[in-house]
Amino acid sequence: MRAYFRFQPGWNIGAAALIAAFLTVSGCGSGGGEPAEPSQGSLTEAPAPAKSVKIVKPKSATTRETVVATGSIGSKQTSNIGPLVEGVVETIFVNVGDRVAKGDPLFRTRPSRYEREVDEAEANLALAKANLRNARQAFDRGRKLKEEGYSSQSRLDDARTALDVAAAEAEKREAELKTARKDLEDTTVRAPYDGVITRRFNDEGVYLSNVFRGGVESSVLQIQENHIVVAVVYAPEQHLSSLKLEQKALVYVESQPEPRESYVLVLNDMLDVGARTVELRMPIDNSDYALKSGQFARAEIFTDDKPVLSVPAKAVFQDQSGAFVLVSHDGRAEMRRVVAKERPDGTFAVLEGLDADDDVIVPNGEPVAAGDPVAPEAV
């Protein structure tokens, strides 16, 4: 006996299942009848049941983007130190690697020539002062004689002129002595700031000019200010709008166990056209002198807070194409590609791809894929 079954309008899935089961059992009984063979098109596949899911609305939140920039450590300032007066380098007081304080002597130019110039200037000034005294006495006598009627006005005018000339000569000689003494003082060259001697260009016994020629041939030493160093790093162009002066940063340096705190001191206005990067400079305390110029540096720069949408971590999925969330739309799960990053509280900040009024799906343990029918869980 053959039995045929067709879904009728208004039948529910449960009733249809009971009837189908009954017919199957009947067909397999001891009567030996043949199993029912449904005709083509007589059965309609039942729709998949909707999966119960939790629906949440994205929450308003803020996030702080971290911009990563790489570069190297450099000194705050570097100076090539040459003689202040020309002559033979007589003594160099420091070696490469020595730490010096501002005002410490670095090297000395042979002073004998400048000592003689000081002696000559002192003698010339003494003579000029003597002539000035004589000229003043002569003027005083001439004025008294003029008042008593024993001298003419022209003689008094000549005495006044002689006095003015003598005063000018004394002033000139005094300036020459001041210059000579300064030259003698400048034979000893001192550190312009606290730092480290990093190079030595010339040795003792070399005659050097004090005229800068644009190179190192007239320099004796190089000094770097290293108790404060600078991280010179480069950030990708796409982060330019997020970067500002004074933003806090952490700088990681190779061989250093902990990052160094810093901030954006300089933000270059000019972009590197080839690399499409922008240069930033960040000062770092280096009072322990552990950081060296040229070391690789990686900076994490913390930008200002930005408004974003926040969703639970379970709502964010990842595949080969990136992150996505599922939203409920017309009773089915719909995929939305998003740009998301994890927040300290465990939720995810969605930077792009989601609207505040979207119904975001949070699975209840049962896997949900795009296109699946879904229904909000009962509250």
Secondary structure as UniProt FT lines:
FT   TURN            9..10
FT   HELIX           13..27
FT   TURN            30..31
FT   TURN            40..41
FT   STRAND          51..56
FT   STRAND          59..75
FT   STRAND          78..81
FT   STRAND          87..92
FT   TURN            96..97
FT   STRAND          99..100
FT   TURN            102..103
FT   STRAND          105..109
FT   HELIX           112..148
FT   HELIX           153..185
FT   TURN            186..187
FT   STRAND          188..190
FT   STRAND          195..200
FT   TURN            204..205
FT   STRAND          207..208
FT   TURN            217..218
FT   STRAND          221..224
FT   STRAND          228..236
FT   HELIX           237..242
FT   TURN            245..246
FT   STRAND          248..253
FT   TURN            254..255
FT   STRAND          260..263
FT   STRAND          266..272
FT   TURN            273..276
FT   STRAND          277..285
FT   TURN            287..288
FT   TURN            293..294
FT   STRAND          296..311
FT   HELIX           313..315
FT   STRAND          316..319
FT   TURN            320..321
FT   STRAND          322..329
FT   TURN            330..331
FT   STRAND          332..337
FT   STRAND          339..342
FT   TURN            344..345
FT   STRAND          348..352
FT   TURN            356..357
FT   STRAND          360..362
FT   TURN            370..371
FT   STRAND          373..376
//
